[in-house]
Amino acid sequence: MPKKTRTINTKNSDLEGPETTAKASKKPSLNDMEQSHGKDESEPTPTTLNQIWGDDGSGRYKTLDETEYRTYLQEMSWSDLRSHASQHGLIPVGDRVELEKKLIKEFKAYAGSFNVKTKPAPAVNDVPDKVRKILEEGR
């Protein structure tokens, strides 16, 4: 069977002509730049049917605020804490601190499913001169 050969045309009329270069754009100063945190600022989209029907998630734990839930746990007696853990599917084994950690971990997972928005972190503009020099070396 004969081999197939291809020829490639190397002449291109688009490449001919005067060469042009792009003008260098002026670099913005560090004070003009803004730092992005990478979080989506839009409203959370519902992920379950309950969320579409208006469930805001406060029914299971009575809140979606972690600090409020921590104070709620600290106000409970040991027996109330054990029954609260068993109601949420945890086996109440160990001491109080360990059980509170488990409950808070479960709470964070539950609250995270409702896409609770947090406050954006404040921008850090106070960079020492020594750090600024090190960062500017990469330019």
Order of alpha helices (4+ residues) and beta strands (2+ residues): alpha-alpha-alpha-alpha-alpha-alpha
